[in-house]
Amino acid sequence: MVAGCFARFGFSGHSLVGAILAVALVLLTAIDLDRRLLPDAIVLPTFAVVLILQLLFYPDRALEWVLAALGAALFFFIPMLVYPAGMGLGDVKLAALLGAALGKAVAAAIFLGLVSAAVVGLFLLVREGLSARKKAIAFGPFLAFGGLLVFFLGGH
């Protein structure tokens, strides 16, 4: 993934941000699938580094980075307050990380994450029947998928 960032975007600030994001998302996906947890020890420092780098490399888009991070986090925080069993705070923080990395393109990443999770959910319903409605699945990998897809296909 790191090599792919530099191959796709050359040696640039965008590549560096993407490389850091890609490593974190792959690691977080593995942990979330295994433990159903998105550790703050990975998400929060990555968020801070990504946001600082975005602000350093692209100061003219500072408002976009900050608002995208806040908006993406809020998009998941409000439903989490309404139904806490449906989503964890780790997903909220991961959305903030994606917002800081992708800016306004985070909306597309969230959409892709939601659609891919819905496809898997439908598959589980077809395969296991209505009892699958209560089955918990890790949502972090779907957000990571959407984020990486938008990063690599979206360019700058």
C-alpha positions in Angstrom: 0.0 0.0 0.0 2.8 2.4 0.8 4.6 1.7 -2.5 1.3 2.1 -4.2 0.9 5.6 -2.7 4.2 6.8 -4.1 3.8 5.0 -7.4 0.4 6.6 -7.9 1.2 10.1 -6.7 5.0 10.4 -6.9 7.1 11.8 -4.1 4.7 14.4 -2.6 3.0 15.4 0.6 -0.1 13.6 -0.7 1.8 10.4 -1.0 3.2 10.7 2.5 -0.2 11.3 4.0 -1.6 8.4 2.0 1.2 6.1 3.1 0.6 6.8 6.7 -3.1 6.5 6.3 -2.8 3.2 4.4 -0.5 1.6 7.0 -2.9 2.7 9.8 -6.0 1.5 7.9 -4.6 -1.9 7.1 -3.4 -2.4 10.8 -6.8 -1.2 12.1 -8.7 -3.5 9.8 -6.7 -6.5 11.0 -7.2 -5.6 14.7 -10.9 -4.8 14.2 -11.6 -8.1 12.5 -9.7 -10.0 15.2 -10.8 -8.1 18.3 -13.7 -5.9 17.3 -11.7 -2.9 18.5 -10.1 0.2 16.9 -7.4 1.2 19.4 -7.0 4.8 20.4 -3.3 4.2 20.5 -3.3 3.9 16.7 -6.3 6.0 15.6 -5.5 9.2 17.6 -1.8 9.6 16.9 -2.5 8.8 13.2 -5.2 11.4 13.2 -2.9 14.0 14.7 0.0 13.3 12.3 -2.3 13.2 9.2 -4.0 16.5 10.2 -0.7 18.2 11.0 0.8 17.1 7.7 -2.3 18.2 5.7 -2.1 21.6 7.4 1.6 21.9 6.7 1.4 20.7 3.0 -1.9 22.3 2.1 -2.6 25.3 4.4 -5.0 26.8 1.9 -7.3 23.8 2.6 -7.1 24.0 6.4 -10.8 24.6 6.9 -11.7 21.7 4.7 -9.5 19.2 6.6 -10.9 20.3 10.0 -14.5 20.5 8.9 -14.3 17.2 7.1 -12.9 15.5 10.2 -15.5 17.1 12.5 -18.4 16.4 10.1 -17.4 12.8 9.5 -17.1 12.1 13.2 -20.4 13.8 13.9 -22.1 11.8 11.2 -21.4 8.6 13.2 -21.4 10.2 16.7 -25.1 11.2 16.6 -26.4 7.7 15.7 -24.0 6.2 18.3 -25.7 8.4 20.9 -29.2 7.2 19.8 -28.2 3.6 19.6 -24.9 2.9 21.4 -25.0 -0.9 20.8 -24.9 -0.2 17.0 -21.5 1.4 16.7 -18.5 2.1 18.8 -16.6 5.3 19.5 -13.7 3.8 17.6 -15.7 4.1 14.4 -16.4 7.7 15.1 -12.7 8.4 15.6 -11.8 6.5 12.5 -14.3 8.7 10.5 -12.5 11.8 11.9 -9.2 10.3 10.7 -10.6 9.7 7.2 -12.0 13.3 7.2 -8.6 14.7 8.0 -7.0 12.6 5.3 -9.6 13.0 2.5 -11.2 16.3 3.1 -14.6 16.7 1.4 -14.0 13.4 -0.4 -14.7 11.7 3.0 -18.4 11.8 2.1 -17.7 9.4 -0.8 -15.6 7.2 1.5 -18.3 6.9 4.0 -20.9 6.2 1.3 -18.7 3.4 0.0 -18.2 2.0 3.5 -21.9 2.0 4.2 -22.7 0.4 0.8 -20.1 -2.3 1.2 -21.3 -3.0 4.8 -24.9 -3.3 3.5 -23.8 -5.7 0.8 -22.2 -8.0 3.4 -25.2 -7.6 5.7 -27.5 -8.7 2.9 -25.3 -11.6 2.1 -25.4 -12.7 5.8 -29.2 -12.3 5.8 -29.5 -14.5 2.7 -27.1 -17.1 4.0 -28.2 -17.2 7.7 -31.8 -16.0 7.6 -33.4 -13.5 9.9 -31.3 -14.5 12.9 -28.4 -12.7 11.2 -30.0 -9.4 12.0 -28.6 -9.6 15.5 -25.1 -10.6 14.3 -22.5 -7.9 15.0 -19.9 -7.2 12.4 -16.9 -5.0 12.6 -17.5 -1.7 10.7 -14.0 -0.4 10.7 -12.9 -2.5 7.8 -15.7 -1.1 5.6 -14.7 2.5 6.5 -11.1 1.6 5.7 -12.1 0.1 2.4 -14.0 3.2 1.4 -11.2 5.5 2.5 -8.5 3.6 0.6 -10.6 3.4 -2.5 -11.4 7.1 -2.5 -7.8 8.0 -1.7 -6.4 5.9 -4.6 -9.1 6.7 -7.1 -9.8 10.3 -6.1 -6.3 11.6 -6.5 -5.9 15.1 -4.9 
